[in-house]
């Protein structure tokens, strides 16, 4: 098991070995101790969530007040994590990962509180995320999936979206005076 830091502060990539034989496979998807070593504290996971999405669905960018450990159990999805924390030195940066069945990778992503994540489903996809706090519907947010500052190269210009995701704001709407926003949108 390895836990790697990414270019975004608070985003970890968790890789485990897959052991295969004639019966199928065994994969350890994470160890709390390995995460604790990388995070500098013991991770707390308080709620497990499982969603299934059809091909062509895009969910996100969701920003919740909890950390989450993300895993594509079945199917293939492009997962993107964006730093939407205005005080962060990596604000406005995103990283993309092809997760799940081949050609994807069965690694996990640890997405720290305040980061936003989204995923686009190439196939029917089962998405698991274990979160550090129990769900509170009043404390959610996010950024529109096609935010021009994040400039994600999504595989589908017209994905299937929820009404909530269609109505999410742009970073420019949330942080109009942020230096990164001014530099990218206004050419300052």
N, C-alpha and C positions, 0 to 999 in steps of 0.2 A: 504494500500500500504506500502510495506517495501522495503528498499534499504539496502543490506548487502555488506560489503566489503569482498573480497576474500583473498586468500593467495598471490595473485599477485597484486602489487601496481598498481592502476588505473583500475582494473577490478571490476565492481560492478554487483551484482545480484539483479534484480528488480522483486518483486513478487506482484501480485495483486489478489484480490479475484474474483472468478468466481461465478456469480449468475445464477442459472439455474431454469427454470420452463418448463411447457409443450410446450412453444413456441420455446425454445432453450436456449441460454445463453447470458449474457452480461459480458464483461471483460474490465476493465480499464487496459491498458498495461503499462502506465507510467504517472507520473505527473512531470512537469518541476521543481516544487518547492521541491519535495522530492529528485530529482537528485541534485539540487543546494545545498541542505543541506549536502548531502553526498560528493559532489565534492568540496564544498567551493567556488563555483562560479556558475553563471547561465549557463546552457548548451546552446549551439547554434547549431541548426540543420538546415543546408542550402540546403540539397538535400535528397530526398527519393528514394530508389532503391528497386526493387522487382525482384527476379529471381525465376524461376521454374526449378527444376532439377529432372531427373528421378531417380528411385531407383538404387543404386550402384554408383552414382556420388560422387566424393570427390572434393571439391573446397578449394584451399588454400595450404599453409599458406600465406595469403596476409597481407602485412604491408603497410598501406597507411599513408599519412601525415594528417590524420584527426581522430577524435574520431567518434565512431559509436555506435548506439543503435540497437541491433540485436533482431530479433523476428521470430520465425517459426510460420506462420499463419496456415498452413495446412501441414499435413504429420509429419514424425518423423525423426529427425536427431541428430547425435552425433556432438556437437559443441565443439571445442577445442580452447582455447586461450593460446598463448605462449608468454612469455616475451623474445623478441629478441633485447631489448635495452641494448647495452653493458655496459652502465653506471649504470644500475639498480641493486639494491641488490637482485632482484628475477630473474635475467638473467638466461635463460635456463630452467626455470620452466614452466610447463603447467598445465592447469585445464580443465577437461572435464565435459560436461553437456549434458544430454539427454533432448532435447527440442521438443516441439510440442505436437501432439496428443498422447494419452496413448499408450505405457507406459511413454512417455515423459511428460514434464511439460511446461505449457504455461507461463513461465517467460521470462523476457527480460534480455539481457546482455548489459552493457555499457562497451565498449572496448575503453580505452583511446588511444590517438594518440601514435603511435610507437609500440603498441602491435600487434601481428599477430594473425589472426583467420582463422580457417578452419572448414569445416563441411562435414560429410559423411551422405548421404541420405539413410535411410532404406527403405523409400517409396518415391513416387513422393512427392516433398516438395516445398512449397512456402516459400521463405526466404525474409524477409524485413530487410533492414538496412537504417536507417536515419543517415546521416553523417554531420559533422560540417563544411565541406568545399565543394565547387563544384568540380566536377571531373576534374583532370588534368592528362592526360595520360602519362606525362613525369616524374611524381613523384610517382612511385609505386615500390614496391619491395616485397620481401617475402623470405621464406625459404621452401625447399622441404618438402613435406607432411610426408615423412618417415625419417626425420632427426634423426640420431642415438642419438644425444645429447638429443633431446626432448623425444625420446623413447615412442611415443604414441602407445597404444595398439588399433590400428584401427580394426574394425570388418571384414574388407575385405583386404587381402594382394594384390589384383589386382583390385583396383577401377577404374572407368572411370574417366580419367583426361584430362584436356585441355593441348595443347602443351605448353602453358605458364607455367602451374603448373608443368609439367614434367621437364622443364628446370630451375626451381628455384635452387639456390645454397644451400649448407649446411651451418650451423653455423660455422663449421670448416673452410670453404672457406672464409667466411666473416670476421671472427675474430680469426685467427689462434693463436694469442698470448694472447687471453683472458684467465685468470686463470681457469675459469670454463671449457672452451674448452680443455685446456691442461690437466686438471685433469681427465676429462671424456674420452678423446680420446687417450691421450698419456700416461695416468697412472701416471702423475706427482704428 
